[in-house]
Amino acid sequence: MLFNRLFLSQEECNKIISLGKGKWEKSLSFYRKEIDTLRKSKQYTTQIKKGDWLYNIVERCFSEYNIKLTTNSLFENQIIKYDVGGFIAKHNDVSRYDESGKKTDRVYALNIILNENFEGGDFVWYDKQKNKHFLDKSSGVGAIFKTNELHEVTPVTEGTRYSFSVFLHNNEFETKKVII
């Protein structure tokens, strides 16, 4: 796990936020349903193709964890907007259901905070002993973790929180071998 790593510049964060302007849709729960007790946010999903600036950013981030992307496009990504009161309850990201109702399994998640002008909205990650770890609320700071690990975003109390998430499936990456 990489935690509290500076992945993006402020310029890159702003560029990612701008992708969602005017395109926000209500976020759905883990089972593609509207359940406000589990999640209250808006999101925009974009297609990320190999060679695009956003693909290059994602590739750079995962390479710091010795993960090499092997896919030509990353379909499972979210630019997320949390207004005051927005949150996502404690959960893991192992599985989800796509638009057709098919279950898909995720392996790794990348989550990056894109702005700083908000209160609350803490990204909390839980280790195996159930200890809480808080992600630094600085633009461009993020984490890469296994999708079976519990995490949440606490309610935003002031301002608007933006983040960027990408999920990798088994057929989208390979782990680089490190020789010591």
VMD Tcl script that draws the C-alpha trace (Angstrom):
set ca {
  {0.00 0.00 0.00}
  {1.14 3.50 -0.79}
  {-0.44 6.04 1.53}
  {-0.11 9.84 1.68}
  {1.90 9.90 -1.53}
  {2.00 13.09 -3.62}
  {0.93 11.82 -7.05}
  {-0.31 14.94 -8.89}
  {0.53 18.61 -9.30}
  {-2.13 21.26 -8.63}
  {-2.36 21.85 -12.37}
  {-3.08 18.14 -12.99}
  {-5.69 18.14 -10.19}
  {-7.46 21.17 -11.68}
  {-7.45 19.60 -15.15}
  {-9.09 16.43 -13.81}
  {-11.75 18.40 -11.89}
  {-12.55 20.37 -15.07}
  {-13.46 17.13 -16.88}
  {-16.58 16.81 -14.74}
  {-17.85 20.39 -14.98}
  {-21.47 20.35 -16.11}
  {-21.45 16.54 -16.41}
  {-21.98 15.44 -12.80}
  {-24.41 12.56 -12.18}
  {-25.64 11.22 -8.86}
  {-23.32 8.47 -7.61}
  {-24.84 5.04 -7.19}
  {-24.15 2.55 -4.42}
  {-21.97 -0.50 -4.82}
  {-24.90 -2.39 -6.34}
  {-25.74 0.34 -8.91}
  {-28.66 1.60 -6.81}
  {-29.47 4.94 -5.21}
  {-29.06 4.41 -1.47}
  {-28.36 7.69 0.35}
  {-27.41 5.92 3.58}
  {-24.38 4.38 1.81}
  {-23.23 7.19 -0.45}
  {-24.03 10.82 -1.17}
  {-21.96 12.30 -3.96}
  {-21.89 13.10 -7.65}
  {-19.49 11.68 -10.17}
  {-18.30 11.75 -13.72}
  {-16.74 8.75 -15.45}
  {-14.54 9.29 -18.46}
  {-12.99 6.89 -20.90}
  {-9.24 6.74 -20.39}
  {-7.33 5.46 -23.44}
  {-3.66 4.55 -23.72}
  {-1.66 7.57 -24.88}
  {-4.10 10.11 -23.40}
  {-2.75 12.51 -20.77}
  {-4.97 10.97 -18.08}
  {-3.85 7.42 -18.92}
  {-0.23 8.59 -18.62}
  {-0.98 10.04 -15.17}
  {-2.64 6.83 -13.98}
  {0.23 4.77 -15.41}
  {2.76 6.96 -13.58}
  {0.87 6.61 -10.27}
  {0.60 2.82 -10.41}
  {4.23 2.45 -11.50}
  {5.24 3.82 -8.07}
  {3.66 0.64 -6.63}
  {5.44 -1.57 -9.20}
  {2.24 -2.11 -11.17}
  {2.44 -1.98 -14.97}
  {-0.77 -1.32 -16.87}
  {-1.41 -3.87 -19.62}
  {-4.71 -2.55 -20.93}
  {-5.39 -0.03 -23.67}
  {-8.21 1.66 -21.77}
  {-9.34 2.11 -18.17}
  {-13.12 2.16 -18.01}
  {-13.52 2.03 -14.27}
  {-12.70 5.45 -12.95}
  {-14.60 8.16 -11.15}
  {-14.08 11.87 -10.67}
  {-16.12 12.38 -7.52}
  {-17.70 15.55 -6.16}
  {-18.80 15.67 -2.51}
  {-20.87 18.74 -1.60}
  {-21.66 19.61 2.04}
  {-23.13 16.47 3.61}
  {-21.53 14.24 0.99}
  {-19.86 11.01 2.13}
  {-19.36 7.33 1.36}
  {-19.87 4.79 4.14}
  {-17.21 2.30 5.22}
  {-16.82 -0.29 2.47}
  {-14.38 -2.19 0.30}
  {-14.13 -2.05 -3.48}
  {-13.69 -5.74 -4.33}
  {-16.79 -6.21 -6.47}
  {-19.37 -4.12 -8.21}
  {-22.11 -4.63 -10.73}
  {-21.89 -3.04 -14.16}
  {-24.79 -1.55 -16.12}
  {-25.82 -5.00 -17.39}
  {-25.90 -6.43 -13.85}
  {-22.69 -8.44 -14.34}
  {-20.44 -8.73 -11.27}
  {-16.85 -7.60 -11.79}
  {-13.91 -8.05 -9.44}
  {-11.43 -5.30 -8.73}
  {-7.89 -5.84 -7.38}
  {-6.29 -2.40 -6.82}
  {-7.68 1.08 -6.18}
  {-6.06 4.47 -6.64}
  {-7.68 7.38 -4.80}
  {-6.36 10.95 -5.06}
  {-7.65 14.13 -3.40}
  {-7.91 16.90 -6.01}
  {-8.49 20.03 -3.87}
  {-8.00 21.44 -0.37}
  {-10.78 24.00 0.17}
  {-13.17 21.81 2.19}
  {-13.70 20.67 5.79}
  {-14.62 17.16 6.92}
  {-14.51 14.71 4.03}
  {-11.69 12.68 5.54}
  {-10.53 9.63 3.59}
  {-10.12 6.98 6.28}
  {-8.40 3.67 5.57}
  {-8.56 0.76 8.05}
  {-5.66 -1.63 8.52}
  {-6.11 -5.33 9.41}
  {-6.18 -4.45 13.12}
  {-9.00 -1.96 12.38}
  {-6.79 1.05 13.18}
  {-7.79 4.22 11.34}
  {-5.36 6.01 9.02}
  {-6.24 9.43 7.57}
  {-5.16 10.60 4.13}
  {-3.55 14.03 4.15}
  {-6.00 16.55 2.69}
  {-3.56 18.14 0.26}
  {-4.21 18.44 -3.46}
  {-2.59 15.61 -5.38}
  {-2.09 13.34 -2.35}
  {-3.46 9.83 -2.59}
  {-3.24 6.14 -1.88}
  {-2.99 2.87 -3.78}
  {-4.41 -0.07 -1.92}
  {-5.94 -3.52 -2.38}
  {-9.66 -3.34 -2.97}
  {-10.47 -5.74 -0.11}
  {-9.34 -3.14 2.44}
  {-12.00 -1.09 4.23}
  {-12.16 2.68 3.77}
  {-14.64 5.56 3.82}
  {-15.05 9.28 3.26}
  {-16.57 11.10 6.24}
  {-19.25 13.77 5.64}
  {-18.07 17.05 4.14}
  {-18.98 19.88 6.54}
  {-17.86 22.87 4.48}
  {-16.94 23.48 0.85}
  {-16.76 20.88 -1.92}
  {-14.38 17.91 -1.98}
  {-13.14 16.44 -5.28}
  {-11.32 13.14 -5.72}
  {-10.24 10.82 -8.50}
  {-10.50 7.03 -8.25}
  {-9.34 4.30 -10.60}
  {-9.90 0.56 -10.14}
  {-7.78 -2.17 -11.75}
  {-9.08 -5.65 -12.61}
  {-6.92 -8.78 -12.97}
  {-6.64 -8.46 -16.75}
  {-5.50 -4.81 -16.70}
  {-2.07 -4.99 -15.05}
  {0.99 -7.00 -14.15}
  {3.18 -6.64 -11.11}
  {6.77 -5.69 -11.83}
  {9.34 -7.95 -10.23}
  {11.81 -6.17 -8.01}
  {15.29 -7.67 -7.82}
  {17.20 -6.98 -4.64}
}
mol new
graphics top color blue
foreach p $ca { graphics top sphere $p radius 0.5 }
foreach p [lrange $ca 0 end-1] q [lrange $ca 1 end] { graphics top cylinder $p $q radius 0.2 }
display resetview
